[in-house]
Amino acid sequence: MFVLNNFMMALAQLLDFLLSAYMWVVIGRAVISWVNADPYNPVVRFVHEITEPLLSRIRKAVPVALGGLDFSPMILIMGIMFLRSFLVPTLEQMARY
């Protein structure tokens, strides 16, 4: 039983790390959009390719472009924060019992 508990705890920690890293990538995407970085730069292309699938889904579901501002990164960050505060502790509690 302790093997399953350790697996669940490791899964919770890995999920927390991945969600945190993705949140920083989304923040980087927002900053890149403000400074008009070179779109042919490999780093800019990677950040765009890794974030665009979720951001485009949010834009389709919730069209919140107010005055030319795109709020989809903020909505995605709030979703990530929710998952980090709900899903990760739930997995950790499941590992303890």
Secondary structure, DSSP 8 states (H G I E B T S, - for coil): -HHHHHHHHHHHHHHHHHHHHHHHHHHHHHHHHHHT--TTSHHHHHHHHHHHHHHHHHHHHS--EETTEE-HHHHHHHHHHHHHHHHHHHHHHHHH-
